[in-house]
Amino acid sequence: MLTKRRITLAGSTAIAAVTALLAVGTAPVYADKGGTGVGAPGCRGASKYVKVCASDPSSRAGSSGSSGAPAAGSGAGAGGRGGTAAAKCSYTKLVPQPPANNLAMQDGKRQGGKGAVYQVMCPDTGRIGVVWVPDGEPAPAQPAIDPEVLARRAVDSMRLDGPDVASPRPGGEYAVGVPMWLWVNQGENTYGPATATASAGDVTVTATAKVTSIRWTMGDGATVACAGPGTPYRGSQSMEDSPDCGHRYTRTSSGWPGERFPLTATSTWTITWEVSAGEPAGDAGEWAETRDSTVGVRVGEVQVVN
């Protein structure tokens, strides 16, 4: 829910108020001096006063962006469509612009490349996204169908599970000081990529989910962060450490329930989505979800046979 505070103060009192607002995380803040109209839409002041307008955005996971100069909104007086008194969505030009491989940038290239990518925030739905807006065109009004809602519906139709742990094996026995190679099997539901679509009216959104990292909580107090699925161990590699995802236990699992360390592998699924049909064309976003799996690991002392 977007709440707004408007304060009209003079002199040093206004500066103190701005400082206080920033201190509690209220942003963005715009000041309009002398009634010039410079600042946030709808923020107007008298010549002897400073008027401060601030908003508290409350958002959920979605695509990220940095703020630049405020763009036109969708309400009357803000350069947008619809003729309503208050904009349903606000648009902020991203500075700097996203990289060329960003979906919104690619959409802009298809439209001739004359325009820019804006972050769109819709307080009524809590949606945050990005969209390409051609030069000379007003920011679009809030779509009747929120693409991110469709994206989440598409993801809900997927089965995204925790990691399919290949090593350590649940029934295996391991030794203190011996390298343990950590890796997972890569299935569509346990690693991805998984893709699904959802439609409403003439809008279709395609969402893709893929594991981008795995965090291993080893049960002995250690944590291992791996960017990929890990490398399978081959017998010829003897006592070598894993090149990308491994651990060495320094004590046995004796005394733990079942004489096993409780190992938890937590995968981070990164979900990207884009409008593949309908409007606003090229709208896209991203968020992350986690899933985990737990196995018991028995670790004992190395046995030496004379």
Disulfide bonds with the S-S distance in Angstrom:
Cys89-Cys122 2.28
Cys226-Cys245 1.99
